[in-house]
Amino acid sequence: MPAQKLKQFLDDQNVHYEMISHRPATSAIATAVAAHVPQHDMAKTVMVRLNGKMAMAVVPASHDVDLQRLAKLAGAKTVTLADEDEFRDLFPDCDLGAMPPFGNLYGMDVYVGEELCEDDQIAFNAGNHSELMQMSYRDFSRLCKPTIGKFAM
């Protein structure tokens, strides 16, 4: 079942999305393969701390986050990858590592790699390791209001 908070939010906004079930997978690339979704459409959510504050960095499954570029984009003096123990309790309706890229629902900023903006669709974990949500990138951006920049490598 998808994260209830996300599903309710999208339903309340009358946003069309598609649920895609797949065999359990724990990496973004494995999830894209299992769900038959192009890797460039599959969003990977990476938890970071910007000046000590938790945030989401969202990049295509096949990319990594360049922390220096992200710091520059965010105007942060410090940026570090967050440990799972640091964000485990921030997403009570999600499996660890399967949180959707809607940080606005969890009180945090979202930064999206500009490569994800190039496609019409975006797919992402729906709060567990066996379901994806796929929706238009335009709707995602309108609802999430991310900061977009070049920090994926």
C-alpha positions in Angstrom: 0.0 0.0 0.0 1.4 3.4 -0.9 2.2 6.0 1.8 -1.2 7.1 3.0 -0.1 10.8 3.4 1.0 10.9 -0.2 -2.0 9.1 -1.6 -4.4 11.4 0.2 -2.5 14.5 -0.9 -2.5 13.5 -4.6 -6.2 12.4 -4.4 -7.1 15.7 -2.7 -5.4 17.6 -5.5 -7.1 15.5 -8.2 -3.8 14.4 -9.6 -3.7 11.5 -12.0 -1.0 8.9 -11.0 -0.4 5.3 -11.8 0.5 2.6 -9.3 3.1 0.1 -10.5 3.6 -3.1 -8.5 6.9 -4.9 -8.9 9.0 -7.5 -7.1 10.7 -6.1 -4.0 13.9 -4.1 -4.7 16.0 -1.9 -2.5 18.0 0.2 -5.0 16.7 2.7 -7.4 18.2 1.0 -10.4 16.9 -2.4 -9.3 13.5 -0.9 -8.7 13.4 0.7 -12.2 14.4 -2.7 -13.8 11.8 -4.6 -11.7 9.0 -2.1 -12.6 10.0 -1.8 -16.3 10.5 2.0 -15.9 13.3 3.8 -17.8 16.1 4.6 -15.3 16.1 8.3 -16.4 12.4 8.5 -15.3 13.0 6.8 -11.9 13.6 9.3 -9.2 16.0 8.3 -6.4 15.5 10.2 -3.1 18.8 10.8 -1.2 18.5 12.2 2.3 21.0 15.0 3.1 21.7 17.5 5.8 22.1 21.1 4.7 23.5 23.2 7.4 22.3 20.5 9.8 18.7 20.6 8.4 17.3 17.4 6.8 16.4 17.8 3.1 15.8 15.6 0.0 18.0 15.5 -3.0 16.2 13.8 -5.9 18.1 12.5 -8.9 17.6 9.9 -11.7 18.2 6.4 -10.5 21.5 6.1 -12.5 23.0 9.3 -11.0 24.6 10.2 -7.7 24.5 13.5 -5.8 27.4 15.9 -6.1 27.4 17.3 -2.6 29.5 20.3 -3.4 27.2 21.4 -6.2 24.1 20.8 -4.0 25.7 22.9 -1.3 26.2 25.7 -3.8 22.6 25.4 -5.1 21.2 25.5 -1.6 23.5 28.2 -0.3 24.6 25.8 2.4 28.0 26.0 4.2 27.8 22.3 5.1 26.2 19.3 3.3 26.4 15.7 4.4 24.6 12.5 3.5 22.2 11.5 6.2 22.4 8.2 8.0 19.3 6.0 8.0 19.2 6.4 11.8 18.8 10.1 11.4 15.7 9.9 9.2 14.1 6.6 10.2 11.4 8.2 12.3 10.7 11.1 9.9 8.6 8.9 7.6 6.3 6.9 9.8 4.1 5.7 6.9 7.1 4.6 4.7 9.5 1.7 4.7 13.0 2.8 5.4 14.6 3.9 2.2 11.4 4.0 0.2 10.2 7.5 0.9 8.6 9.4 -1.9 10.3 12.7 -3.1 7.5 14.8 -1.6 9.5 16.4 1.2 6.9 19.2 1.5 4.6 16.6 3.1 7.2 15.9 5.8 8.4 19.5 6.4 11.6 19.5 4.4 13.0 21.1 1.3 13.4 19.2 -1.9 16.1 19.7 -4.5 15.7 18.0 -7.9 18.4 17.4 -10.4 17.6 19.1 -13.6 17.9 15.8 -15.6 14.5 14.7 -14.1 12.8 17.8 -15.6 13.6 16.7 -19.1 11.0 13.9 -19.1 7.3 14.1 -19.2 6.9 11.4 -16.5 8.5 10.8 -13.1 8.4 7.5 -11.2 9.3 7.1 -7.5 8.9 4.8 -4.5 5.4 5.0 -3.1 6.5 4.4 0.5 7.5 0.7 0.2 9.9 -1.5 -1.8 7.3 -3.1 -4.0 5.2 -0.2 -5.5 6.0 2.8 -7.5 3.9 5.8 -8.4 4.2 7.3 -11.8 2.8 10.7 -12.7 3.5 13.7 -14.9 6.6 15.6 -13.9 4.6 18.8 -14.3 2.2 17.8 -11.6 5.0 16.6 -9.4 6.8 20.0 -9.7 3.6 22.0 -9.2 2.8 20.2 -6.0 6.2 19.7 -4.5 7.7 23.0 -5.5 11.3 21.8 -5.6 14.4 23.8 -6.1 15.9 22.6 -9.5 19.5 22.6 -10.4 22.6 20.8 -11.7 24.0 18.6 -8.9 23.6 15.1 -10.3 26.6 13.2 -11.6 
